[in-house]
Amino acid sequence: MKRNNYIAWDEYFMGVAILSSMRSKDDTSQVGACIVNQRNRIVGIGYNGFPIGCDDDDFPWEREGEFLETKYPYVVHAEPNAILNSSVDLQGSRIYVTLFPCNECAKLIIQSGIKEVVFLEEKYAGTDIDIAAKRLFAAAKIKTRKLDKIRLEVTLHE
């Protein structure tokens, strides 16, 4: 008999984004992204972290303070990491991301050809960065969709 309680595609791909976010060493914001083509094949994943070759022990992780003493000028967001980790044309694909993209990531998503953004949280809703991102997505006719619930529980046994 066929099982009926399997997870939906949205849950599956958001689960991959969540799992990817667990690679982030950021103690305040772990973000993951998973890009899926039109055939429901994963074509890129990423998480927020420092660029390749930059030792994360040599850079700050702080959220507040002088700009150059915070993480913001150094961290690469999950979305561009997922885009850069892909080796295929992303035209028409979807990106699953644990946090709604900022305006800078929105520009990269649009330029890459991704046509839909599926997200879990809107931590910065109403901020200038959020408003700019939503304005860009609307102008480029990029669909955005909040995933309201996800039935996913992963338990690891030792």
Secondary structure, DSSP 4 states (H G I P E B T S, - for coil): ---S-PPPHHHHHHHHHHHHHTT---SS---EEEEE-TTS-EEEEEESBPPTT--TTSS---SSSSGGGSSTTTPBPHHHHHHHH--S--TT-EEEEEE---HHHHHHHHHHT--EEEEEE-TTTTSHHHHHHHHHHHHTT-EEEE------------
